[in-house]
Amino acid sequence: MITGSLKVNRHSVPGFAAILFWSTTVALVKSLSEQLGPMTAGAVVYLVGGSVCLGVLFLMGNPLSVMRKIPARHLAGCGFLFVLYMATIYAAIGLTTDSHQTMEIGLINYLWPATTILFSVPILGKRASWLLGPATLIALFGVFLAMTEEVRGEFSWGAFASHVAAMPLPYVLAFIAAVSWGVYSNLAHRWLGEEGEGTVPFFMLATAAVLLALRFVFREQSTWGVRSTWEILGLSIATSGGYIGWDISMRKGNLVLVAAASYLTPLLSTLVITFYLGATAGPRLWLGCLLIVAGSFLSWMSVSDRTVEAK
């Protein structure tokens, strides 16, 4: 039984805006990756976005004084997981060969709400009902269904396996991303709780540094232009605005309502990809998307504490 009021206060609005921001990221990352390379795109976006977030924190106070109070395990462990998530999801999207595969990678990435809830049981000691197992399977089945759409029209394990085996790396990276963000969210809550709001800008800047180093290792070719400039600006706003807006709503808004709305992100993201990248989503992919949403939402319902960390 879902608890909590459906009342929307003014502090809930930034959380809804964050959901809309995050729904645009997969499409923009794919477009930028084609122009600049995934590591270059990520480095620039997180440099700009991290600088914006850091500037906001300086206007609100002195984030450096907060950083000195943060345990080293959080800086090292959560910092590593944050960078791992960003590097793997950018690499996964950059490796996709077409817009349809980009949608598949996006859906795998949006397993993170389900993994966040799943890992909250062993990491945070949450109590889960019998519904958690079926809910997780529903979300995974949604991915399975979406990824059998283009393989000779078949709906079978063989079709799924052959589709993944043709180019496994982006799928593996996207799954690592979904798992790493689920673990990150729970460890951040366990180690810091509400006191950890000053760390994300520093994690974003660390991500920029790592991606920039990887850019030179893989020697990406970048073609700069008007479109890439506007997309960098848009993705930087989406990234920094999403983190800031979500933080406001989680601390001051209607947490239950905003967290529930976040499970629509896979559906909204797929819609953006179809329009922005000109992708065609068939019935299986849409049904798979809805199953991921449903599985994530049922996972949220299955635990005693419905507060989740989002991305």
DOGUVO-464601 format. One record per residue (C-alpha): residue in one letter; x, y, z. Coordinates in Angstrom, 2 decimals, padded with zeros to 5 digits. Layout:
+--------+---------+---------+---------+
| residu |      px |      py |      pz |
+--------+---------+---------+---------+
|      a |       X |       Y |       Z |
...
+--------+---------+---------+---------+
END
This chain:
+--------+---------+---------+---------+
| residu |      px |      py |      pz |
+--------+---------+---------+---------+
|      m |  000.00 |  000.00 |  000.00 |
|      i |  001.49 |  003.32 | -001.07 |
|      t |  001.65 |  005.91 |  001.64 |
|      g |  002.05 |  009.64 |  001.36 |
|      s |  000.09 |  012.60 |  000.12 |
|      l | -000.35 |  013.41 | -003.56 |
|      k | -000.15 |  017.13 | -002.79 |
|      v |  002.32 |  018.99 | -004.99 |
|      n |  004.14 |  021.77 | -003.12 |
|      r |  006.49 |  024.26 | -004.74 |
|      h |  009.55 |  022.30 | -003.65 |
|      s |  008.32 |  019.26 | -005.59 |
|      v |  008.45 |  021.10 | -008.92 |
|      p |  012.29 |  021.04 | -009.21 |
|      g |  012.12 |  017.23 | -008.83 |
|      f |  009.68 |  016.94 | -011.71 |
|      a |  011.98 |  019.21 | -013.74 |
|      a |  014.91 |  016.90 | -012.91 |
|      i |  012.98 |  013.92 | -014.31 |
|      l |  012.40 |  015.82 | -017.55 |
|      f |  016.06 |  016.86 | -017.68 |
|      w |  017.29 |  013.28 | -017.23 |
|      s |  014.90 |  012.04 | -019.91 |
|      t |  016.90 |  013.97 | -022.52 |
|      t |  020.37 |  012.74 | -021.57 |
|      v |  020.61 |  009.47 | -023.53 |
|      a |  019.60 |  011.12 | -026.81 |
|      l |  021.97 |  014.05 | -026.29 |
|      v |  024.86 |  011.80 | -025.24 |
|      k |  024.44 |  009.71 | -028.39 |
|      s |  024.35 |  012.76 | -030.66 |
|      l |  027.39 |  014.32 | -028.96 |
|      s |  029.30 |  011.03 | -029.02 |
|      e |  028.94 |  010.87 | -032.78 |
|      q |  030.44 |  014.35 | -033.12 |
|      l |  033.04 |  014.48 | -030.37 |
|      g |  033.51 |  010.92 | -029.15 |
|      p |  031.93 |  009.65 | -025.91 |
|      m |  034.87 |  010.40 | -023.61 |
|      t |  035.35 |  013.92 | -024.96 |
|      a |  031.63 |  014.63 | -024.74 |
|      g |  031.43 |  013.36 | -021.18 |
|      a |  034.54 |  015.26 | -020.08 |
|      v |  033.25 |  018.59 | -021.38 |
|      v |  029.70 |  018.07 | -020.07 |
|      y |  030.85 |  017.13 | -016.57 |
|      l |  033.43 |  019.91 | -016.47 |
|      v |  030.75 |  022.47 | -017.29 |
|      g |  028.02 |  020.82 | -015.20 |
|      g |  030.29 |  020.24 | -012.22 |
|      s |  031.47 |  023.84 | -012.33 |
|      v |  027.85 |  025.06 | -012.35 |
|      c |  026.93 |  022.86 | -009.39 |
|      l |  030.03 |  023.96 | -007.50 |
|      g |  029.20 |  027.59 | -008.19 |
|      v |  025.69 |  027.10 | -006.81 |
|      l |  027.10 |  025.53 | -003.65 |
|      f |  029.51 |  028.42 | -003.16 |
|      l |  026.58 |  030.83 | -003.41 |
|      m |  024.77 |  028.82 | -000.74 |
|      g |  027.78 |  028.51 |  001.56 |
|      n |  031.28 |  027.03 |  001.65 |
|      p |  031.28 |  023.47 |  000.29 |
|      l |  034.96 |  023.03 |  001.17 |
|      s |  034.12 |  023.14 |  004.87 |
|      v |  031.54 |  020.40 |  004.30 |
|      m |  034.04 |  018.28 |  002.36 |
|      r |  036.44 |  018.24 |  005.31 |
|      k |  033.78 |  016.50 |  007.42 |
|      i |  033.02 |  013.76 |  004.90 |
|      p |  034.45 |  010.30 |  005.69 |
|      a |  037.25 |  009.10 |  003.45 |
|      r |  035.32 |  005.90 |  002.66 |
|      h |  032.56 |  007.98 |  001.08 |
|      l |  034.94 |  010.07 | -000.98 |
|      a |  036.82 |  006.99 | -002.16 |
|      g |  034.01 |  004.43 | -002.46 |
|      c |  031.15 |  006.59 | -003.67 |
|      g |  033.49 |  008.72 | -005.75 |
|      f |  034.73 |  005.61 | -007.54 |
|      l |  031.19 |  004.33 | -008.16 |
|      f |  030.04 |  007.74 | -009.42 |
|      v |  032.89 |  007.95 | -011.93 |
|      l |  032.40 |  004.29 | -012.89 |
|      y |  028.73 |  004.90 | -013.65 |
|      m |  029.41 |  007.96 | -015.79 |
|      a |  032.31 |  006.38 | -017.70 |
|      t |  030.45 |  003.14 | -018.44 |
|      i |  027.18 |  004.75 | -019.55 |
|      y |  028.94 |  007.24 | -021.83 |
|      a |  031.07 |  004.46 | -023.31 |
|      a |  028.03 |  002.19 | -023.76 |
|      i |  026.03 |  004.86 | -025.58 |
|      g |  029.04 |  005.86 | -027.65 |
|      l |  029.55 |  002.27 | -028.82 |
|      t |  026.00 |  001.83 | -030.11 |
|      t |  025.74 |  001.45 | -033.86 |
|      d |  022.27 |  002.93 | -034.41 |
|      s |  019.45 |  004.73 | -032.64 |
|      h |  017.53 |  001.51 | -031.91 |
|      q |  020.49 |  000.06 | -030.03 |
|      t |  020.77 |  003.39 | -028.20 |
|      m |  017.20 |  002.88 | -026.96 |
|      e |  018.11 | -000.61 | -025.75 |
|      i |  021.14 |  000.72 | -023.87 |
|      g |  018.98 |  003.44 | -022.36 |
|      l |  016.48 |  000.87 | -021.08 |
|      i |  019.23 | -001.25 | -019.51 |
|      n |  020.57 |  001.88 | -017.84 |
|      y |  017.12 |  002.61 | -016.43 |
|      l |  017.19 | -000.61 | -014.47 |
|      w |  018.89 |  001.55 | -011.80 |
|      p |  015.65 |  002.23 | -009.85 |
|      a |  015.16 | -001.53 | -009.50 |
|      t |  018.81 | -002.16 | -008.58 |
|      t |  018.67 |  000.69 | -006.04 |
|      i |  015.74 | -000.95 | -004.29 |
|      l |  017.27 | -004.44 | -004.59 |
|      f |  020.58 | -003.40 | -002.99 |
|      s |  018.82 | -001.44 | -000.24 |
|      v |  017.98 | -004.77 |  001.38 |
|      p |  021.56 | -006.00 |  002.05 |
|      i |  023.21 | -002.55 |  002.31 |
|      l |  020.62 | -000.57 |  004.28 |
|      g |  018.82 | -003.46 |  005.95 |
|      k |  015.47 | -002.58 |  004.42 |
|      r |  012.59 | -004.98 |  004.86 |
|      a |  011.16 | -006.20 |  001.57 |
|      s |  007.95 | -008.08 |  000.89 |
|      w |  007.58 | -011.09 | -001.40 |
|      l |  006.85 | -008.61 | -004.21 |
|      l |  010.51 | -007.62 | -004.63 |
|      g |  011.54 | -010.81 | -006.43 |
|      p |  008.73 | -010.78 | -009.04 |
|      a |  009.15 | -007.02 | -009.50 |
|      t |  012.85 | -007.40 | -010.31 |
|      l |  012.07 | -010.21 | -012.75 |
|      i |  009.43 | -008.06 | -014.46 |
|      a |  011.98 | -005.29 | -015.03 |
|      l |  014.55 | -007.77 | -016.38 |
|      f |  011.93 | -009.34 | -018.62 |
|      g |  011.22 | -005.87 | -020.00 |
|      v |  014.87 | -005.64 | -021.14 |
|      f |  014.67 | -009.16 | -022.58 |
|      l |  011.53 | -008.29 | -024.53 |
|      a |  012.92 | -005.04 | -025.92 |
|      m |  016.13 | -006.72 | -027.09 |
|      t |  014.39 | -009.47 | -029.09 |
|      e |  012.53 | -007.01 | -031.31 |
|      e |  015.02 | -006.75 | -034.17 |
|      v |  016.31 | -010.34 | -034.26 |
|      r |  014.33 | -011.94 | -037.08 |
|      g |  011.14 | -011.15 | -035.22 |
|      e |  011.80 | -014.01 | -032.82 |
|      f |  010.82 | -014.03 | -029.19 |
|      s |  013.18 | -016.51 | -027.59 |
|      w |  016.24 | -016.82 | -025.43 |
|      g |  018.26 | -017.69 | -028.53 |
|      a |  017.19 | -014.45 | -030.22 |
|      f |  018.20 | -012.48 | -027.14 |
|      a |  021.55 | -014.27 | -026.80 |
|      s |  022.45 | -013.87 | -030.47 |
|      h |  021.56 | -010.18 | -030.37 |
|      v |  023.82 | -009.56 | -027.36 |
|      a |  026.62 | -011.79 | -028.68 |
|      a |  026.84 | -009.76 | -031.90 |
|      m |  028.16 | -006.78 | -029.92 |
|      p |  028.22 | -007.52 | -026.18 |
|      l |  030.37 | -004.67 | -024.83 |
|      p |  027.80 | -001.83 | -024.81 |
|      y |  025.21 | -004.06 | -023.12 |
|      v |  027.69 | -005.20 | -020.48 |
|      l |  028.77 | -001.62 | -019.81 |
|      a |  025.16 | -000.42 | -019.52 |
|      f |  024.39 | -003.19 | -017.03 |
|      i |  027.49 | -002.32 | -015.00 |
|      a |  026.27 |  001.28 | -015.00 |
|      a |  022.81 |  000.30 | -013.68 |
|      v |  024.33 | -001.84 | -010.92 |
|      s |  026.99 |  000.69 | -009.94 |
|      w |  024.43 |  003.48 | -009.56 |
|      g |  022.23 |  001.27 | -007.41 |
|      v |  025.18 |  000.50 | -005.12 |
|      y |  026.32 |  004.14 | -005.11 |
|      s |  022.87 |  005.40 | -004.09 |
|      n |  022.64 |  003.03 | -001.14 |
|      l |  026.19 |  003.59 |  000.10 |
|      a |  025.77 |  007.37 | -000.15 |
|      h |  022.63 |  007.11 |  001.97 |
|      r |  024.27 |  004.76 |  004.47 |
|      w |  027.49 |  006.69 |  004.93 |
|      l |  026.21 |  010.26 |  004.80 |
|      g |  022.45 |  010.49 |  004.53 |
|      e |  021.27 |  014.10 |  004.22 |
|      e |  024.75 |  015.47 |  004.99 |
|      g |  026.25 |  014.48 |  001.64 |
|      e |  024.84 |  017.22 | -000.56 |
|      g |  028.22 |  018.90 | -001.09 |
|      t |  030.03 |  015.95 | -002.73 |
|      v |  028.35 |  015.61 | -006.14 |
|      p |  030.03 |  018.64 | -007.80 |
|      f |  033.45 |  017.28 | -006.82 |
|      f |  032.49 |  013.83 | -008.13 |
|      m |  031.38 |  015.44 | -011.39 |
|      l |  034.68 |  017.26 | -011.77 |
|      a |  036.56 |  014.03 | -010.97 |
|      t |  034.51 |  012.34 | -013.68 |
|      a |  035.53 |  015.07 | -016.13 |
|      a |  039.21 |  014.49 | -015.30 |
|      v |  038.97 |  010.71 | -015.75 |
|      l |  037.05 |  010.97 | -019.03 |
|      l |  039.53 |  013.54 | -020.32 |
|      a |  042.39 |  011.14 | -019.57 |
|      l |  040.54 |  008.32 | -021.34 |
|      r |  039.95 |  010.61 | -024.29 |
|      f |  043.69 |  010.81 | -024.91 |
|      v |  044.18 |  007.08 | -024.32 |
|      f |  041.62 |  006.16 | -027.01 |
|      r |  042.58 |  009.08 | -029.27 |
|      e |  039.09 |  010.22 | -030.16 |
|      q |  038.49 |  012.40 | -033.19 |
|      s |  036.26 |  015.37 | -032.42 |
|      t |  034.37 |  017.59 | -034.83 |
|      w |  033.19 |  020.78 | -033.16 |
|      g |  030.34 |  022.84 | -034.52 |
|      v |  027.26 |  024.84 | -033.68 |
|      r |  025.19 |  021.74 | -032.96 |
|      s |  027.73 |  020.20 | -030.59 |
|      t |  028.07 |  023.51 | -028.75 |
|      w |  024.33 |  023.78 | -028.18 |
|      e |  024.10 |  020.13 | -027.17 |
|      i |  026.95 |  020.50 | -024.67 |
|      l |  025.14 |  023.47 | -023.18 |
|      g |  021.84 |  021.58 | -023.06 |
|      l |  023.33 |  018.42 | -021.58 |
|      s |  025.32 |  020.40 | -019.00 |
|      i |  022.13 |  022.18 | -017.93 |
|      a |  020.26 |  018.87 | -017.82 |
|      t |  023.01 |  017.27 | -015.74 |
|      s |  023.56 |  020.06 | -013.22 |
|      g |  019.90 |  021.13 | -013.14 |
|      g |  018.82 |  017.55 | -012.59 |
|      y |  021.08 |  017.04 | -009.58 |
|      i |  020.17 |  020.39 | -008.02 |
|      g |  016.43 |  019.99 | -008.63 |
|      w |  016.33 |  016.44 | -007.33 |
|      d |  018.21 |  017.40 | -004.18 |
|      i |  015.73 |  020.21 | -003.44 |
|      s |  012.71 |  017.95 | -003.85 |
|      m |  014.19 |  015.08 | -001.86 |
|      r |  014.86 |  017.37 |  001.09 |
|      k |  011.89 |  019.77 |  000.96 |
|      g |  009.27 |  018.49 | -001.49 |
|      n |  006.79 |  015.63 | -001.55 |
|      l |  009.37 |  012.85 | -001.65 |
|      v |  006.86 |  010.01 | -002.23 |
|      l |  005.20 |  011.68 | -005.20 |
|      v |  008.41 |  012.82 | -006.87 |
|      a |  010.14 |  009.46 | -006.35 |
|      a |  007.13 |  007.68 | -007.85 |
|      a |  007.18 |  009.99 | -010.87 |
|      s |  010.86 |  009.20 | -011.48 |
|      y |  009.93 |  005.72 | -012.63 |
|      l |  008.48 |  007.26 | -015.79 |
|      t |  012.01 |  008.23 | -016.90 |
|      p |  012.57 |  005.17 | -019.17 |
|      l |  009.35 |  005.91 | -021.03 |
|      l |  010.11 |  009.62 | -021.38 |
|      s |  013.70 |  008.90 | -022.43 |
|      t |  012.54 |  006.51 | -025.15 |
|      l |  010.10 |  009.12 | -026.44 |
|      v |  012.89 |  011.71 | -026.65 |
|      i |  015.17 |  009.28 | -028.51 |
|      t |  012.47 |  008.51 | -031.08 |
|      f |  011.95 |  012.19 | -031.83 |
|      y |  015.49 |  013.57 | -031.47 |
|      l |  017.41 |  010.72 | -033.11 |
|      g |  014.67 |  009.65 | -035.50 |
|      a |  014.52 |  006.15 | -034.04 |
|      t |  011.66 |  003.74 | -034.64 |
|      a |  010.43 |  001.84 | -031.61 |
|      g |  008.32 | -001.25 | -032.28 |
|      p |  005.65 | -002.74 | -030.03 |
|      r |  008.04 | -005.05 | -028.17 |
|      l |  010.36 | -002.23 | -027.23 |
|      w |  007.48 | -000.09 | -025.96 |
|      l |  006.08 | -003.03 | -024.01 |
|      g |  009.54 | -003.77 | -022.62 |
|      c |  009.85 | -000.14 | -021.60 |
|      l |  006.52 | -000.28 | -019.77 |
|      l |  007.56 | -003.50 | -018.01 |
|      i |  010.76 | -001.84 | -016.77 |
|      v |  008.68 |  001.04 | -015.43 |
|      a |  006.22 | -001.37 | -013.81 |
|      g |  008.94 | -003.57 | -012.34 |
|      s |  010.79 | -000.61 | -010.88 |
|      f |  007.61 |  000.84 | -009.43 |
|      l |  006.60 | -002.50 | -007.88 |
|      s |  010.10 | -002.80 | -006.39 |
|      w |  009.58 |  000.58 | -004.77 |
|      m |  006.26 | -000.60 | -003.37 |
|      s |  007.81 | -003.74 | -001.92 |
|      v |  010.11 | -002.08 |  000.63 |
|      s |  009.18 | -000.52 |  003.93 |
|      d |  011.02 |  002.76 |  003.23 |
|      r |  010.29 |  004.19 | -000.21 |
|      t |  013.00 |  006.84 | -000.26 |
|      v |  015.32 |  006.24 | -003.22 |
|      e |  018.35 |  008.00 | -004.66 |
|      a |  017.90 |  008.90 | -008.30 |
|      k |  019.97 |  009.62 | -011.38 |
+--------+---------+---------+---------+
END
